[in-house]
Amino acid sequence: MSERSSQERYPSENIAENVDSLLERLDGQIADPAFRDVLKRSLKQLADVKFALDEASIVAVTDRKGTIQYVNDKFCKISGYSREELIGQDHRLVNSGCHGKAFMRDLWSSISSGHVWQGEIKNRSKNGGEYWVDTTIVPFVDAEGRPYQYLAIRHEVTQLKQTEEQLQSMMAQMMQIQEEERRRFSRDLHDGIGQSLFSLKITLDRMISEGADKGLENLGREVSQLMAEVRGLAWELRPSVLDDLGIVPALRTYIENYEQHYGIRVHFDCNLRKRPNLLIETTIYRVVQEALTNVAKYADVFEACVAVRDHGDHLEAVVEDRGIGFSREKKGRGVGLFSMEERARAVAGELRVRSQPGEGTAVKLKVPIKAG
């Protein structure tokens, strides 16, 4: 391979390797000493920047088609491939298969349009091990704005991702335990205290009908009120209809009670033809419950919409209102939003909140059916 073609193929590498000889040759070819000094400093600065980048990051350069032109030592070390094995290939060589076609399509659409892309990618090394890298891909564009080269700068975040996954797993387990405890307390209230109060009410009613003291009538009313409060508390902890009949009857009952309590009309649309697993049902119920509670507190509306749709490969639950909305800056990180996001992650789902001042709010939960 000629010197010219070598420089064209490995431009970044050759700048670092040949910078000293280039600086020496400048003395005999550039007459203007001031310009020569500026060029020397620029080349030296370029070499220093490349050295610092190589020391700190995993670096790769590809052409416009994605063919690898340059990789640094850190790339070789983490991938397990030699420089000779990587040059001329594309990044499918280290593709873990974790990210779907839509993910890669969006990535290429962004950088081929001249936009910088940032995100986390899971790769696979030569020995089969998987690793995560926080990645920034910078397109180099020509005079017409078309990319001719891409610089990818990466930092390994495998340990951080593993810690996040462990925390998410622990959070999912905690929420599952919480639901189990709610179920138990709800059953105890309904079947234990509730039944005892019901028996007491029957006894009082019989005594009243037999002409007992008038004071028992007041006691009977108080017992009835207490029974209603116990039923309400049991429902708030966890509605038994969710376990017994499923998400659709549970939501219909919740919406009926919600409308009576808050005076907000809720339009409910659902096309579910069969029950998903209980974990997904619980997630949908809690997200809808939290979103409608926020509507009552903050939206200042008289109507809202709830839709639960089966799209074949995933379920979608949407809660919308046309209330006062809020700006991105005021979105905050409240406990309610955090709870909804963690519940979505626990079933491999995704939660999105869209809102604009004066245009209302939409909370959308997307859950893959395979999560069951």
C-alpha positions in Angstrom: 0.0 0.0 0.0 1.4 3.4 -1.0 2.0 6.2 1.6 -0.8 8.2 0.0 -3.4 5.4 0.2 -2.3 4.6 3.8 -2.9 8.2 4.9 -6.3 8.2 3.3 -7.3 5.0 5.1 -6.0 5.8 8.5 -5.9 9.6 8.7 -6.2 10.0 12.5 -3.6 7.3 13.2 -1.1 8.7 10.7 -1.3 12.3 12.2 -0.2 10.9 15.5 2.5 8.7 14.1 4.0 11.2 11.7 3.5 14.5 13.5 7.2 14.8 14.4 8.4 14.2 10.8 5.8 16.6 9.5 7.0 19.3 11.8 10.6 18.7 10.6 9.6 18.9 7.0 7.7 22.2 7.5 11.0 24.0 8.0 12.2 23.4 4.5 8.8 23.9 2.6 7.2 26.9 4.2 8.9 30.2 3.7 6.8 32.4 6.0 8.1 31.7 9.6 5.0 33.1 11.3 2.7 30.8 9.2 5.0 27.9 9.8 4.9 28.4 13.6 1.1 28.6 13.6 0.9 25.4 11.5 3.3 23.6 13.9 1.3 24.6 16.9 -1.9 23.5 15.3 -0.5 20.1 14.4 1.0 19.7 17.8 -2.3 20.6 19.4 -4.1 18.2 17.2 -1.7 15.4 18.2 -2.1 16.3 21.9 -5.9 16.3 21.7 -5.8 12.9 20.0 -3.5 11.5 22.7 -5.7 12.8 25.5 -8.8 11.4 23.8 -7.2 8.0 23.3 -6.1 7.8 26.9 -9.6 8.7 28.2 -12.0 7.1 25.8 -12.8 4.2 23.5 -12.5 5.8 20.0 -13.5 4.6 16.5 -13.7 6.4 13.2 -15.8 5.1 10.3 -16.5 6.3 6.8 -20.0 7.4 5.6 -21.0 3.8 5.1 -20.0 2.7 8.6 -16.8 0.9 7.6 -14.3 1.2 10.4 -11.2 3.2 9.5 -9.5 3.6 12.8 -9.8 2.2 16.4 -7.7 3.0 19.4 -6.1 0.6 21.9 -9.0 0.9 24.3 -11.4 -0.2 21.6 -9.3 -3.3 20.9 -8.9 -4.1 24.6 -12.6 -4.0 25.4 -13.8 -5.7 22.3 -11.1 -8.4 22.3 -10.4 -7.9 18.6 -7.1 -6.8 17.1 -6.8 -3.7 15.1 -6.4 -5.8 11.9 -9.6 -7.7 12.7 -11.6 -4.4 13.1 -10.3 -2.2 10.3 -12.5 -2.7 7.2 -15.4 -4.2 9.2 -18.4 -2.4 10.6 -19.9 -2.3 14.1 -22.1 -5.3 13.4 -19.0 -7.2 14.4 -19.6 -6.2 18.1 -23.4 -6.1 17.9 -24.9 -7.8 20.9 -28.4 -8.1 19.4 -29.8 -6.3 22.4 -31.1 -3.3 20.4 -33.8 -3.8 17.8 -33.9 -2.6 14.2 -35.9 0.5 15.2 -33.1 1.6 17.6 -30.4 1.2 14.9 -32.6 2.8 12.3 -33.2 5.9 14.5 -29.4 6.1 15.3 -28.4 6.1 11.6 -31.2 8.4 10.6 -29.9 10.9 13.2 -26.2 10.8 12.3 -26.7 10.6 8.5 -28.7 13.8 8.9 -25.7 15.5 10.4 -26.9 15.4 14.0 -24.8 14.2 17.0 -26.3 11.1 18.6 -25.9 10.1 22.3 -27.0 7.0 24.1 -26.1 3.8 25.7 -25.3 0.7 23.6 -24.7 -2.9 24.7 -21.9 -4.6 22.6 -20.5 -8.1 22.5 -16.8 -8.8 22.7 -14.9 -11.5 20.7 -15.1 -14.0 23.6 -18.9 -13.5 23.9 -19.0 -11.2 26.9 -21.3 -8.3 26.8 -20.5 -4.7 27.8 -22.3 -1.4 27.9 -20.8 1.8 26.5 -22.1 5.4 26.8 -21.7 6.6 23.2 -21.4 9.9 21.4 -21.3 9.8 17.6 -20.2 13.0 15.9 -20.7 13.3 12.1 -18.0 15.1 10.1 -19.8 16.9 7.2 -18.6 18.3 4.0 -19.3 21.8 2.5 -22.8 20.7 1.5 -23.6 19.4 5.0 -23.3 15.7 4.1 -21.5 13.4 6.5 -18.3 11.8 5.1 -17.0 10.4 8.3 -18.2 9.5 11.9 -16.2 9.8 15.1 -17.6 7.6 17.9 -16.4 8.3 21.5 -17.4 5.8 24.1 -17.0 5.2 27.8 -17.7 1.8 29.4 -20.6 1.9 31.9 -21.1 -1.9 32.3 -20.9 -1.8 36.1 -23.2 1.2 36.3 -25.8 -0.6 34.1 -25.5 -3.7 36.2 -26.1 -1.7 39.4 -29.1 0.0 37.8 -30.6 -3.4 36.8 -30.1 -4.7 40.3 -31.8 -1.6 41.8 -34.6 -1.9 39.3 -35.0 -5.6 40.2 -35.1 -4.8 43.9 -37.6 -2.0 43.3 -39.8 -4.4 41.3 -39.6 -7.0 44.1 -40.4 -4.3 46.7 -43.5 -3.2 44.8 -44.6 -6.8 44.4 -44.2 -7.4 48.1 -46.2 -4.1 48.7 -49.0 -5.4 46.5 -49.1 -8.7 48.3 -49.3 -6.9 51.7 -52.0 -4.7 50.4 -53.9 -7.7 49.1 -53.6 -9.4 52.5 -54.6 -6.3 54.5 -57.5 -5.7 52.1 -58.8 -9.3 52.6 -58.4 -9.1 56.3 -60.4 -5.9 56.4 -63.1 -7.2 54.1 -63.4 -10.7 55.4 -62.4 -10.1 59.0 -63.4 -6.8 60.4 -66.0 -6.2 57.7 -67.8 -9.4 58.4 -67.7 -8.8 62.1 -69.3 -5.4 61.6 -71.8 -6.9 59.3 -72.8 -9.5 62.0 -73.0 -6.7 64.5 -75.3 -4.7 62.2 -77.6 -7.6 61.8 -77.9 -8.1 65.5 -78.6 -4.4 66.1 -81.2 -4.4 63.3 -83.0 -7.3 65.0 -82.9 -5.7 68.4 -84.2 -2.4 66.9 -87.1 -4.3 65.2 -88.0 -5.9 68.5 -88.4 -2.5 70.1 -85.1 -2.1 71.8 -83.8 1.2 73.1 -83.9 4.1 70.6 -80.2 4.7 71.2 -79.5 1.6 69.3 -80.7 3.2 66.1 -77.9 5.8 66.3 -75.4 3.0 67.1 -76.7 1.1 64.0 -76.1 4.1 61.8 -72.6 4.5 63.2 -71.9 0.8 62.5 -73.2 1.3 58.9 -70.9 4.2 58.4 -67.9 2.3 59.8 -68.7 -0.6 57.5 -68.6 1.8 54.5 -65.3 3.2 55.6 -63.8 -0.3 56.0 -65.0 -1.2 52.6 -63.5 2.0 51.1 -60.2 1.4 52.9 -60.1 -2.2 51.7 -60.8 -1.0 48.1 -58.0 1.6 48.3 -55.5 -0.9 49.5 -56.3 -3.3 46.7 -59.7 -4.0 45.1 -60.6 -7.7 45.3 -62.3 -7.4 41.9 -58.9 -6.9 40.3 -57.7 -10.3 41.6 -61.1 -12.0 41.0 -62.4 -10.6 37.7 -59.5 -8.7 36.2 -58.4 -5.2 35.0 -61.5 -4.2 33.1 -64.1 -4.7 35.8 -61.7 -3.2 38.3 -61.2 0.0 36.2 -64.9 0.3 35.6 -65.7 0.1 39.3 -62.8 2.5 40.1 -64.0 5.0 37.5 -67.6 4.9 38.8 -66.4 5.7 42.4 -64.0 8.3 41.1 -66.8 10.1 39.2 -69.0 10.1 42.3 -66.2 11.4 44.5 -64.6 14.1 42.3 -67.5 15.0 40.0 -65.3 14.4 36.9 -66.7 12.5 34.0 -64.4 9.8 32.7 -64.8 8.3 29.2 -63.5 4.8 29.3 -62.5 2.9 26.1 -61.2 -0.7 26.2 -60.8 -3.4 23.6 -59.2 -6.1 25.8 -60.6 -9.5 25.0 -58.6 -11.6 27.5 -56.9 -11.0 30.7 -53.1 -10.3 30.8 -51.2 -11.7 33.7 -51.8 -10.2 37.1 -48.6 -8.3 37.3 -49.4 -6.4 34.1 -53.0 -5.9 35.3 -51.7 -4.4 38.6 -49.3 -2.1 36.7 -52.1 -0.8 34.5 -54.5 -0.3 37.4 -52.0 1.6 39.5 -50.8 3.9 36.7 -54.4 4.7 35.7 -55.3 5.3 39.4 -52.3 7.6 40.0 -52.9 9.5 36.7 -56.6 10.1 37.5 -55.7 11.2 41.0 -53.4 13.8 39.5 -56.1 14.9 37.1 -58.4 15.5 40.1 -55.7 17.4 42.0 -54.1 19.6 39.3 -55.9 19.5 35.9 -59.0 21.7 36.8 -61.3 19.8 34.4 -64.7 18.2 34.3 -63.8 15.4 31.9 -61.0 13.0 31.3 -60.4 10.0 29.0 -59.0 6.5 29.8 -58.2 4.1 27.1 -56.8 0.5 27.4 -55.9 -1.0 24.0 -54.6 -4.4 22.9 -52.2 -3.9 19.9 -51.2 -7.5 19.6 -47.6 -7.5 20.7 -48.2 -4.9 23.5 -50.8 -3.3 25.6 -51.3 0.5 25.9 -53.0 2.5 28.6 -53.6 6.2 28.1 -55.0 8.8 30.5 -55.7 12.2 29.0 -57.2 15.5 30.0 -57.6 18.9 28.4 -56.8 20.8 31.6 -54.2 23.4 32.5 -51.2 21.2 31.8 -47.7 22.1 32.9 -44.3 23.0 31.3 -41.4 20.6 31.1 -39.6 22.7 33.7 -42.4 22.2 36.2 -42.8 18.5 35.5 -40.7 17.7 38.6 -39.9 14.3 40.0 -42.8 13.7 42.4 -43.4 10.4 44.1 -46.4 9.7 41.9 -44.4 10.0 38.6 -41.6 8.0 40.1 -43.9 5.2 41.2 -45.5 5.0 37.7 -42.1 4.9 36.0 -40.8 2.2 38.3 -44.0 0.1 37.8 -43.5 0.4 34.0 -39.9 -0.7 34.2 -40.9 -3.7 36.4 -42.9 -5.1 33.4 -40.3 -4.1 30.8 -42.7 -1.3 29.8 -42.3 2.4 29.0 -44.1 5.4 30.5 -44.3 8.8 28.8 -45.9 12.0 30.0 -46.7 14.7 27.5 -48.0 18.1 28.7 -48.1 21.7 27.6 -49.6 24.7 29.5 -53.2 25.2 28.5 -53.2 22.0 26.4 -53.7 19.3 28.9 -51.7 16.2 29.9 -51.4 12.7 28.5 -49.9 9.8 30.4 -49.1 6.8 28.2 -48.1 3.4 29.4 -46.8 0.8 26.9 -46.3 -2.8 28.1 -45.1 -5.7 25.9 -47.3 -8.7 26.3 -44.3 -10.9 26.5 -43.5 -9.3 29.8 -46.0 -11.8 31.3 
